[in-house]
Amino acid sequence: MRSTPLDAETLETCVAAAVAAPSFFNSQPWRFRLNPEDVEFEVRADPERSLRHADPVGRALHLSVGASVFNLRVAVVHFGWTAVVRLLPRPGEPGLLATLRLTGSAGRHTAQHRGDLYPAIWRRHSSRFPFSDRPVAAPARAELAEAAHAEGAALSFLEGAETARLLRLTAEAEYRNRADSDRGTESRRWVHRDPDDANDVGLPWTVLGPQDARERIPMRDFTAARHAERLSAQDFETTPVIALLRTEHDRRTDWLRAGEALEHVLLVATALGMRASLLHQPMEWPDLRRFVSPDPEHTGHAQMLIRLGYGPEGPATPRRAAGAVLDARTPRR
């Protein structure tokens, strides 16, 4: 496979693919640079887009950036390159979260993922709407678990009482988020009710989705139950499919790997015709996060709960243009 020249157009397409990744509150907390001499991407955190109250230690920010790194990897391979990734490569630069060095033409077995993930990047987005009760078959579950495993994480599907327990934990976290005035104010800042609003970050009202009328699945209310803007309610699936993403350790590198694993799972789900939404609320409260793991000894560290199923695609969230997140030192046309 011959590589596409990394001209300005290809570079912007690769960065646009990275920007299409999911991020906490659609904050898009990343910046990119290409060093032409080394043919190396640098991926940096954008601290101005962190959430001080909901994500004080930056774990969710690292997951978001990790997801963008995975998309960048997929795009680079799509254009015929091999990418060598280093996470947190320079201890003296804590804001530099990853580098991707392009080392030449990609071989047949270089990608280490499905060949249809690149088009899935452009179709994937969260669906916060009710799913059908169609079950997720065992082969699909196995493929999703393998996607997480390939990135150094573990994905387990929960059943019966364990699903109910984690939904109760999520409901408790959602209640706390709504009751916390600082978190509520912070959340509402990312919601844009006016459809003519030209914001390229945050959440348009149309993507928020309804609440579960039976209060079984605690979908996040980004309005923090602001009465004048209360979300509508609908009946959700009676047997929700919930998967838990975990890592063995809980360091910054593990958060980044969890983000890569999360996006790998979400892109495979998209390729399989599935929808997904994220139940992150219990991860935002340290005491609740410790009890998310089903292991009695709490080995491993919970990083995300993923709701999976079949249903409406749901509207997409806006994205910043590649040029808005791409620093100077780009190649010439």
C-alpha positions in Angstrom: 0.0 0.0 0.0 1.5 3.3 -1.1 1.1 6.3 1.3 -0.8 9.4 0.3 1.5 12.4 0.4 1.0 14.3 3.7 0.1 17.6 2.0 -2.0 20.3 3.7 -5.3 18.7 2.5 -4.4 15.2 3.9 -3.2 16.8 7.1 -6.4 18.7 7.7 -8.5 15.5 6.9 -6.5 13.5 9.5 -7.0 16.3 12.1 -10.7 16.5 11.2 -11.0 12.8 11.9 -9.3 13.3 15.3 -11.7 16.2 16.1 -14.7 13.9 15.3 -13.9 11.9 18.5 -16.3 12.1 21.5 -15.4 14.4 24.3 -16.7 15.3 27.8 -19.6 17.8 27.2 -18.3 18.1 23.6 -15.6 20.3 25.0 -13.0 19.2 22.4 -10.1 19.7 24.7 -7.2 19.1 22.2 -4.7 20.8 20.0 -2.6 19.3 17.2 0.7 20.1 15.6 2.7 18.4 12.8 6.5 18.6 12.9 7.3 18.3 9.2 11.0 17.4 9.7 10.1 14.3 11.8 6.7 13.7 10.2 5.3 13.5 13.7 2.0 14.7 15.1 1.9 16.2 18.6 -1.4 16.0 20.5 -1.8 18.4 23.4 -4.4 19.2 25.9 -6.3 22.5 25.7 -6.6 23.5 29.4 -9.1 26.2 28.5 -11.6 23.5 27.7 -11.4 21.6 30.9 -14.3 21.3 33.3 -13.1 22.4 36.7 -16.0 21.1 38.7 -17.1 17.9 36.9 -13.5 16.8 36.0 -11.2 18.4 38.6 -8.3 15.9 38.0 -8.6 15.9 34.2 -9.4 12.2 33.9 -12.2 12.8 31.5 -10.1 15.2 29.5 -7.4 12.5 29.0 -10.1 10.0 27.9 -11.3 12.6 25.4 -7.8 13.2 24.0 -7.2 9.4 23.9 -10.3 9.0 21.8 -8.9 11.6 19.4 -5.6 9.9 19.2 -7.3 6.7 18.2 -9.2 8.4 15.4 -5.9 10.0 14.2 -4.3 6.6 14.2 -7.1 5.2 12.0 -7.0 8.1 9.6 -3.2 7.9 9.3 -3.4 4.2 8.4 -6.3 4.9 6.0 -3.9 7.2 4.0 -1.3 4.5 3.9 1.1 5.4 6.7 2.3 3.5 9.8 1.9 5.4 13.1 4.1 4.8 16.1 2.4 6.2 19.2 4.0 7.4 22.4 1.8 8.5 25.3 3.1 11.3 27.6 6.4 11.2 25.7 8.2 14.2 27.5 7.9 14.3 31.3 8.9 18.0 31.2 5.9 18.9 29.0 2.8 17.6 30.9 0.5 19.2 28.3 1.9 17.1 25.6 -0.2 13.9 25.9 0.8 11.9 22.8 3.0 11.9 19.7 2.3 9.9 16.5 5.4 9.4 14.3 4.6 8.4 10.7 7.2 5.8 9.7 6.3 4.8 6.2 3.8 2.8 4.2 1.3 0.7 6.1 1.5 -3.1 5.5 -1.4 -5.4 5.2 -1.4 -6.3 8.9 -0.3 -2.9 10.3 -3.7 -1.5 11.2 -4.7 -4.0 13.9 -8.3 -3.0 13.5 -11.2 -3.5 11.2 -10.8 -1.9 7.7 -14.1 -0.1 7.9 -13.4 2.0 10.9 -12.3 5.1 9.0 -15.8 5.7 7.4 -17.3 4.9 10.8 -15.5 8.0 12.2 -17.7 10.2 10.3 -20.9 8.4 11.2 -20.3 7.8 14.9 -22.0 10.0 17.4 -23.8 9.5 20.7 -27.5 8.7 20.7 -29.2 9.7 23.9 -32.6 8.4 22.6 -34.5 5.2 23.5 -33.1 2.0 21.9 -35.1 -1.1 20.9 -35.1 -4.3 23.0 -33.2 -6.1 20.3 -30.4 -8.0 22.1 -26.8 -7.5 21.3 -25.6 -10.9 20.1 -22.6 -12.8 21.6 -20.4 -12.4 18.5 -20.9 -8.6 18.6 -20.1 -8.5 22.3 -17.0 -10.5 21.7 -15.8 -8.2 18.9 -16.4 -5.1 21.1 -14.5 -6.7 24.0 -11.6 -7.5 21.7 -11.5 -3.9 20.5 -11.0 -2.7 24.1 -8.5 -5.4 24.7 -6.4 -4.4 21.7 -5.9 -1.0 23.4 -4.9 -2.4 26.8 -8.3 -2.1 28.5 -11.1 -4.6 29.4 -14.8 -4.4 28.4 -17.3 -6.5 30.2 -21.0 -6.8 29.7 -23.2 -6.7 32.8 -26.2 -8.8 33.4 -29.3 -8.8 35.6 -28.7 -7.6 39.1 -25.3 -6.1 38.3 -26.8 -3.9 35.6 -29.5 -2.7 38.0 -26.8 -2.0 40.7 -24.8 0.2 38.3 -27.8 2.0 37.1 -28.6 2.8 40.7 -25.1 4.1 41.2 -25.5 6.2 38.1 -28.8 7.6 39.3 -27.2 8.6 42.6 -24.4 10.4 40.7 -26.9 12.1 38.5 -28.9 13.3 41.6 -25.7 14.7 43.1 -24.8 16.5 39.8 -28.2 18.1 39.7 -28.0 19.1 43.4 -24.5 20.7 43.1 -25.0 24.3 42.0 -21.4 24.7 40.7 -21.7 21.6 38.6 -25.1 22.6 37.4 -24.0 26.0 36.3 -20.9 24.5 34.6 -23.1 22.0 32.7 -25.5 24.6 31.5 -22.7 26.7 30.0 -22.1 23.9 27.5 -25.8 23.7 26.3 -27.0 25.9 23.5 -30.7 26.3 23.2 -30.8 28.7 20.2 -30.6 26.6 17.0 -29.1 29.5 15.2 -26.2 29.7 17.7 -23.0 29.3 15.7 -21.1 27.5 18.5 -18.7 24.8 17.3 -18.4 23.2 20.8 -20.9 22.2 23.4 -24.3 20.6 23.0 -27.2 21.9 20.9 -30.5 21.4 22.6 -31.5 18.9 19.8 -28.8 16.3 20.9 -29.7 16.2 24.6 -32.4 13.6 24.1 -35.3 12.8 26.5 -35.3 11.4 30.0 -36.5 7.9 30.8 -40.2 8.1 31.7 -39.8 5.0 33.9 -36.7 6.4 35.5 -34.8 3.1 35.0 -31.9 4.5 32.9 -30.5 7.8 34.4 -29.6 9.7 31.2 -27.7 12.9 32.0 -29.7 16.0 32.2 -27.3 18.6 31.0 -29.7 21.4 32.0 -29.3 20.2 35.6 -33.1 20.0 36.0 -33.6 23.7 35.3 -37.3 23.8 35.5 -37.9 26.3 32.6 -35.9 24.0 30.3 -36.9 20.5 31.6 -36.3 17.7 29.1 -39.2 15.6 27.8 -39.7 12.0 28.9 -40.1 8.8 26.8 -40.1 5.1 27.5 -36.6 3.6 27.1 -35.6 0.0 26.5 -36.7 -2.4 29.2 -33.5 -4.5 29.1 -30.6 -2.0 28.7 -27.3 -3.4 27.6 -24.5 -1.8 29.7 -20.8 -2.5 29.3 -18.1 -1.5 31.7 -14.7 -0.3 30.4 -11.8 -0.8 32.9 -8.1 -0.5 33.0 -5.7 -2.4 35.3 -4.1 0.8 36.6 -5.3 4.4 37.0 -2.4 6.6 35.8 -2.6 9.3 33.2 -1.3 6.8 30.5 -4.2 4.5 31.5 -6.7 7.3 31.1 -5.4 7.9 27.6 -5.4 4.2 26.7 -9.0 4.0 28.1 -9.9 6.8 25.7 -8.3 4.9 22.8 -10.2 1.8 23.8 -13.5 3.7 24.2 -13.3 5.1 20.7 -12.2 1.7 19.2 -15.3 0.2 20.8 -17.6 3.0 19.6 -16.3 2.8 16.1 -16.7 -1.0 16.0 -20.2 -0.6 17.3 -20.9 2.0 14.6 -19.6 -0.4 11.9 -21.9 -3.1 13.3 -24.9 -0.8 13.0 -25.2 -0.2 16.7 -25.8 3.0 18.7 -24.2 4.0 22.0 -24.3 6.6 24.7 -22.1 7.1 27.7 -23.1 6.9 31.4 -20.1 8.8 32.9 -21.8 10.2 36.0 -20.6 7.8 38.6 -17.0 8.3 37.4 -17.3 11.9 38.5 -17.6 11.1 42.2 -14.6 9.2 43.7 -16.6 7.3 46.3 -19.1 6.0 43.7 -16.4 5.2 41.1 -14.8 2.9 43.6 -18.0 0.8 43.7 -18.6 0.6 40.0 -16.3 -2.4 39.5 -18.2 -5.7 40.0 -15.1 -7.3 41.5 -15.5 -7.6 45.3 -11.9 -6.6 45.8 -12.3 -3.7 43.3 -9.3 -4.8 41.2 -9.1 -2.7 38.0 -10.3 0.8 37.6 -13.6 1.8 36.1 -13.3 4.3 33.3 -16.7 4.4 31.5 -20.1 2.8 31.4 -21.3 2.4 27.8 -25.0 1.9 26.9 -25.3 -0.1 23.6 -28.1 -1.1 21.4 -30.1 -0.5 18.3 -32.2 2.6 17.7 -32.3 6.1 16.2 -29.1 7.6 15.1 -29.7 10.9 16.8 -28.4 14.3 15.6 -24.7 15.0 15.5 -22.9 17.5 17.7 -20.9 20.4 16.2 -17.1 20.2 15.7 -14.4 22.8 15.5 -12.7 23.1 12.1 -9.3 21.4 11.7 -7.7 24.7 11.2 -9.0 26.0 14.6 -7.1 23.2 16.5 -4.1 22.9 14.3 -1.0 24.9 15.3 1.5 26.3 12.9 4.4 24.4 11.1 2.1 22.6 8.7 3.4 21.2 5.4 3.0 23.2 2.1 0.6 22.2 -0.6 
